[in-house]
Structures are given as structure tokens and as C-alpha cells.
């Protein structure tokens, strides 16, 4: 660096760049967690793709034995 003012300009540029990258990464992480929460909410809805285990619990037909 030739002068003090150039090094200060570079310092502010690096600081702003680091802050911008940090905010972008935080936004991406927030979107990932929001997507996970939406999947959990969708999976918890009743009558929306029940599993075999839940169907077996409500099955009232008698089992056949040989």
C-alpha cells in the first residue's frame, strides 16, 4: 500500500465484503430451516399420506390363522 488512505479504503472494502457474505449465508441458512419446518408441517397433516403403521393400528379385520 502506498498511502494510508488506500489501506483504509481497502480495509473498509474487505469489511463490507465480509458483512455482505455473512448476511447472504445467514439468509441461506434461514431459508433451509424454513423449508425444513414446512416439510415437518406438511408431514404432520392428518389424512395426507398415512403410513402403513398408522393403517395397521386402525385395521379392525380379524387375522386368519391356519
VENQUI-V516797 format. One record per backbone hydrogen bond with DSSP energy under -1.0 kcal/mol. NH is the residue of the N-H (numbers start at 0). CO is the residue of the C=O. Records with the same first field share a line. If there is no record, write none. Layout:
NH = CO / CO
//
This chain:
6 = 2
7 = 3
8 = 4
9 = 5
10 = 6
11 = 7
12 = 8
13 = 9
14 = 10
15 = 11
16 = 12
17 = 13
18 = 14
19 = 15
20 = 16
21 = 17
22 = 18
23 = 19
24 = 20
25 = 21
26 = 22
27 = 23
28 = 24
29 = 25
30 = 26
31 = 27
32 = 28
33 = 29
34 = 30
35 = 31
36 = 32
37 = 33
38 = 34
39 = 35
40 = 36
41 = 37
42 = 38
43 = 39
47 = 44
54 = 50
55 = 51
56 = 52
//
